[in-house]
């Protein structure tokens, strides 16, 4: 069994490697998307949207709040 310190070093190295890979892929993303067919590009962009935009949640009025608000 590997000592705890050695495991931490391996995990740290793995994280740094993954960060480097992700950075490289993100930098190439515009070119990668351009090379895709329109339907594939739209599919990928839709899958990435939750990482960029906050999720919209429906809210409902509670007791004491007006139901018909004129803007």
C-alpha positions, 0 to 999 in steps of 0.5 A: 500500500502506498503511503498517504503522502505519495497518494496526495502527490499522484492526485495532485499531479493528476489534477494538474494534468487534467487542468492542462488538458481542459485548458487546451481543449477550451482554447481549441473549442471555437475551431472545434465547433466550427468544424462540426455540422450545424446540428452537432454544433447546436447539440454541443452548445446546448449541452454546455449551456448549463455550465454557463447560465444559471438554471431558471426555476419557476417560482409561485406566489405565496400567501399575501402576494398579489397574483395580478401584477401590472408592469 
